[in-house]
Amino acid sequence: MATAQLLRLAIAGVVLAFAGVVAPNMWVARAAGAHAYAQVSSAPARAIAIVPGAAVYRGQPLASLTGRLETALALYRKGQVKAIFVSGNDSAGSPEVTVMRRWLQANGVPASDVLADDHGSRTRNTMLDAVAEFGVGDAIVCTQALYVDRAVFLARQAGIDAVGIGVPSSVSGSLQNVGTEMLKTALAFYESYLRQGPTPAGGSTGRTAVALR
């Protein structure tokens, strides 16, 4: 009897896990997958490259952030974007935005073409700020391949006509990273659809909107 009850509980747990985590991940992948690209050369032109923040150390970007910045820089140099939006933390202990801005300027991007948001503590905040504070209407999101579907989904939910480039990275090889990303993706789904309804891509324009020219 106890064995049968345990089996039923196990089955119920699997069903709940699927409904609560796996199904939202499938939804996000379906919604964003068609807008994700593996290479800079294959991505369509947009006005802005968005670089979400990641870890820095002693004033330098670590590997994940460097990959994102290099991708945005390649897009800028090829003329596929006209400006780069960097967003993250910018505290004394984690000066992500300062480091990103300095890295881009050291690599030839004029200060006038770098938009900086120091309130992007989460990817969702980054995308909402891009629209509300900077009037971003279309963009290429530069992040690791493991995260690109979630980032593009959040960007499009914020009202951005967004595509993404999945930067190659070893993070996809870690089961812990994959599991964490699945939970974050499920949270992104619930926050987008339950907290504030979905917003069509290509939405509002703001005080510093940047257009392709």
N, C-alpha and C positions, 0 to 999 in steps of 0.2 A: 504493500500500500504506500509506504513511504517512498519507495522507488518511483512509483507512478506519479506521485505528487511532485517529486523532484524533477521528473521528466517534463511534466506540464509546466512547472515554473521555468525550466530551462527554455522550453519552446516559447513561452510567453516573453521571456527575456530577449530571445532572438528577434521575435516579431517587433517588440518595442524598440530594440536597437535599430532595426531596419527602418521602422517608421520615423524614428526620431533623428537618426544620423545619416544612414545610407541613402534614404530617399531624398532628403534635401541636397545631398552631395550630387546625386544623379541629376536632380533638377538644375542645379547651378552649372554642372558640366554641360548639360544640354543647352542651357541658355547662353553660356559664354564660349563654349568650345569653338563655335564657328567664327568667333572673333579673335581667336588666339593664333599666333604665328610663331614659328620656330627660328626665323631668321630676319634680320633687319631688311634685307633686300626684298622679302616677300610681303612686308607690311605696307598697307596703303598710307599715303601722306595724311597727316593731321596737323593741327596748329601747334600742339603742345606735346612734349614728352613728360609724363608724370613719373617721378622716381620716389616711391615710398621709402621712408627711412629704415635703417638697419644699424647694426652695431658698429661703433667706431672705437678706436683705441689709440691713445696718445696723439690725437689730432689727425689720425689717418683712418680712412674707411677700411673695414675688414673685407674679407673675400666676397661675401654676399653683396654688400653695398657697392664694392668696386665693380662687380659684374653689371649691376644695374646702371651705374654711372657710365661705364664704358658703352653700354648699349645705347643710352640716351645721347651720348656724345657722337656715336656713329650715325645715329639718325639726324642729328643736327648738322653734322658735316656733309651729309649726303643731301641736305635740303628737304628731308622728309618731315621735319618739324622746324618751326621758326623760333621756338623758345623752349626752355626746360623748367618744369615746376618741381621743386624739391620740397618734401614735407616730412616732418618727423618731430622728435624731441629736440630741444635745444637748451639743455641745462648744463651746469658746470660739469656734472658727472657724465653726461651723454650729449655732447654738442653736435648732434647729427646734422642739423641744418647748416650750421657754420662750416662743418667739415665738407659737406656736399657742395656748398656754394664756392668755397675756396678751391676745391678740387676742380670744379668745372672752369673757374676763371683761370686757374693755372694751366689748364689745357686749351685755352684760347676762346672760351665762350664769354662774350662781353657781359658785364654786370647787368646791363639793360635787358638781356635775354634770359636772365635767371630769375624766376619768381620763387619766393621763399615763404613757406608757411611753417611756423614753429608750434602749431597746435595739432599736428598730425600724429598723436600718440597711438592711433589705431588706423588701419587702412580705411575703414568707413569714415572716420573723421577727415582723413586726407581728401577723400572724394567729395564729401559734403562741403568742405572748405574751398576746394578748387572751384566749385560752382558759386557758392554764396559770396565768397570774398574776392575771387579773382575772375569770375565770369567765364571760366573754361567751359566751352561748349563741345569741343571734340579733342581727342587725345589718344596717344599711344602710351599704354602703361608698361613700364619696364620693371619686371620682377622675375624671380626664379620660376622655372616651369611648374614646380609643385604648387606655387601660389597664384599662378596667372589667372586661372578660371575664377577664383574668388575675387581677385582684384578687379578684373574686368566686369564681373557681375556687379560688384559694389559701385564701380564707376558708372555703369549704365543705369543702375537704380537711382543714382544721385542726379541723373539727367545729362550725362556726358555721352556723346556718340563715341564710344571708346572701343579700341582694339588693344591687344596686348602682345608683347613679345616675351616668350618664356625663355629666360636666360638659363643655359645649361648649368647644372650644379650637382654636387654630390648629395645635397640634402634629400633628394628623392629616394636615395638608397637606404634611408633609415626608417625602420618601421615606427619608431617613436615620432619622428617628424611627420610621417604620413598620417599617423593616428591623430596627432595634434592638429594637423591641417584639416582633417575631416571634421573635428569638433568645431574649429573656427569657421569652417564653411557652413556647417549647420547653424551656428550662431548668426552668421551673416544672412542666411536665408530667413531665419525667424525675425531678426531685427528689421530686415527690409520689408517683409510682408505683414508683420504683426505690429511693429512699433510705428512705422510710417509707411503707408502704402507705396507700392512700386511707382516709380516716376519714369515716364518714357525718356529714352535717350534723346539727346539733342535739345534739352530743356532750356532753362533760364540763361540770361546773359547778365553780367554784373558790371561793376565799375571799372574793371581793368581787362575786359574781354580782349582776347588776341585772335585775330582772324588770319587765315592763310592769305598771303599777298604775293 
